[in-house]
Amino acid sequence: MSRSVILIPARMSASRLPGKPLADIAGEPMIVHVMRRAMESGIGEPVVATDSEAIAAAVTQAGGRAVMTRADHPSGSDRIHEALGAMDPHGHVERVINVQGDLPTIDPKVIRAAADLLDDPAVDIGTLTAVITRLDEINNPNVVKVVGTPVADRRLRALYFTRTTAPSGEGPLYHHIGLYAYRRAALDRFVALPPGTLEQRERLEQLRALEDGMRIDVAVVDAVPLGVDTPADLERARSLLSQR
């Protein structure tokens, strides 16, 4: 078994676009497009973690692998942790990349950028960001900002994540992209922790890791990948992927 695996959490009960993992895009379910982008990254086997038999069947029909999980997980992190334990109970996998199941157009190089952060043994978790270029995102609480200190070219060490506009003063603002690469030990530690004070206040689970002293590094990529949350997003994804 490879030391790395890509786990893709997927569920049918998304509030704004129910059933979206199976939404048709260019003749295939969205979850299959995500799985294929993950496979093209070359990091490791992509596995879909789901509580839906229909999603699992669509993945299997497309030649992929799915692992069934409980339906009551509070987050994707908990879902992939259960899936990892089921598929690799003996602990051979050392790195886990969590790719959201609603990113059908994601560039495989972006997935690799997060995984490569774990080449530094001091890093517990890797994630992604892009410089904010749209004025409407600056004060939008739905756009999570990364506050970090530069440690290398196109790389930050995360100090905080927030829904407010931060930091103040001159300089770039960074839009957090919710794709994570975990060391297995870090994922085990993370899901065992109780929700943190700041996590609950900001409603951002990554703050739990920072509050517990874990190191999160952030790769700066060129753009935020399209996340499909609304019917308009879905139509945009269809347009983009029909051109491939």
N, C-alpha and C positions, 0 to 999 in steps of 0.2 A: 504494500500500500504506500502511496506517495506520502511524503511528510506534510504536504499541504492539501487542503480541500476547500472548494468553494461551496458554501451553503447558501441556498436561496430560499428564504422563508416566503410562503405564499398562503393566503387564506381567501375565502370567497366573500367574507362579510365586510368589505371596505364600505364605509358609510357613504362616501360621495360617489362611488362608482361600483356598486355591488357586482360581484362576479368578474371583476376586471382581469384576473389572471387568465381567464379563458376567452377574453375579448379577441375577436378575429382581427389580425393585422396581416395584410398581404397573404391571406390564405392559411395562416397558422395562429395558434393561440399566443397571446403575449408572453406567457411564461416560457414557451419554447424559444422565442426570440432571445429572451434574457439568458436562458441556458446556453444557447449557441454563442452569444457574445462572451459569456464566461469561459466556455470551452476554448474560444479563440485566444484567450489571454495566455494559455499555455502554463498556467500555474499549477493546476491539479484538476481532479475530477469535479465537475459541477453536480451537486445533488440538491434536489428540491425538497425542502422540509415543509410538510403541509398536513392539515387536518381534514383535507377534502379528498374523497375517493375520485371525484371527477378530475381534479387537478393532477393527482397521481396517475390516473389513466392517460391523460393527455401527454404527460411527460414520457411515460413508458411507451406509448404509441409512437412517439417521435424518436425513440431510441435512447432516451435518457434514463436517469435513475431518480426515484423518489423515495423518501422515508416518511412514514406516517407518524404524526405526533398528536399529543392531546390538543383539545380545542380551547382549553382555558388559559393558555399562556398570556401573561400581561404584555409581553413584548416579543419582537423578533429574536432578540438575544436569548431569551429563555427557550424559544422554539428551536433555535439551531443548537443550543446546548443539549437538549433532549435528543435531537437527531444525531448529533455527534456521538453521544454515549451509546445509542442503539447501533450505529453503523461501525463504530470503532471502540468496542468496550475495553480493549487491551491497551489503548493509549498510543498507538503507532503514529497517529496524526499529531503534528506539533504546531501547525499553523492553520488557522481557520479564517477564511475571508468571507465576510457576510455581505452579499450583494442583494439589494432589495429586488423583489420580484416585479416591480413596476418601472424598470429601466430598460425598455426594449431596444433603445438605440445607443446604449452606452458603448463607448470606445473601449475595446479590450485593453488598450494601453493604459487607460485610466485605472482599471482594476489592478493591473500590475504595479502602478505607481504606489498604491496603498500597500500592497504586499511587500514591495521592496523596502519599505520603511523598517520592517522587522529584521533586515540584515544587520541593523545596529542592535547589539545585545542589550543595550540599556532601555530599549523601547518595549513597552508592554502592548500598546495598541497603536495601530496606524489608521489614519483617516484622510479625508481630502477636503480641499477648499478651492475656491476661485475668487479672484478679485471682483468686487462688486463694481459694475459699470453702469447699471441702470439706477436712476435717481429714485424710482418708486420702491426699490428694495431697501434703501438706507434706513427708513423708519418703519419698515414692515415687520411686525413681530413674528410673522410666519417665516421670515428669512432669518435663520439662526446665524449669528456672527461668531467667528473664531477670533479670540484675542490670544495672540501668540508672539513669541520672540523668535527672530530668525536664527537658525542654527546652521544653515547651509543655503546654497542657491535653491530657490523654490521649495524651501522646507522650513517649517516652523515647529517649535515645541509649544504645545497648547498650554496656556495658563488659565483660560476660562472660555466658556461658551455662554452666549446670552441672546435673548430676543430683543434686547434694547440696542441702540446704536452705540457701538463701542469698538475701539477706544476713541476718546476725544482727541482733538488736535489734528495737525496735518499728517497725511499719510493714507495708505490704502485701507479699505475695509474689506473683510473676507467673508464670503458666503460659504457656510459649512455644507458639505455634501455628505449625507448619511450613509456612507459605505465604510465598513470597518475591517481591518485585519487584526486578528487577535493571536497572541501566543496562546496555546491551549491552557496553560497554567493561568494566564490572565483572564481568560473567559470563565474558567472554573471559579476563580476568585471573585470575579465581577458578579456572576449570578447568585453567589452565596451571600453577598452583602445586602443589608437592608437598604431601602431607598434613603438617599442622603437628604439633608435639609435643603441644600441649594437645588438638588435635583427636583424636589417636590415644588420648590418655589418657582423655578424657571420652567418646569415640566420638560426637562432635558435629561435623559437617563445617562448620558456620557459624563455628566457632572459627578455621578456616583463614583466613577473611577478616579477622577481628579481629587475628590474629597478624601479618598482613601490612600492618596499618595502615589497612584499609578501614573506612569509617564505615557502621554499620548503625543505622538508626532504627527504632523500634518503635511502632506504633499500639496503644493500649489499647482493646479492644473489649469488648462486654458479656458475652460467653460464648464458651467453646471450642466450635467446631463439631463435630458428631458425625463421628468418623472410624470407618469400618467396618473392623475388624480381626478380629472374631470372629463366629460365628453369632449370638450375642446382639445384637451391634451391628447386624447385618443385619436382624434381626427388628424392632429399634427403628426403623431407617430405613424399613422397609416400613410400619410403623404410622404414622409421621409423614407419609410421602408419600402414603399412601392417603387422607389427610384433605384433600389439596390440591384 
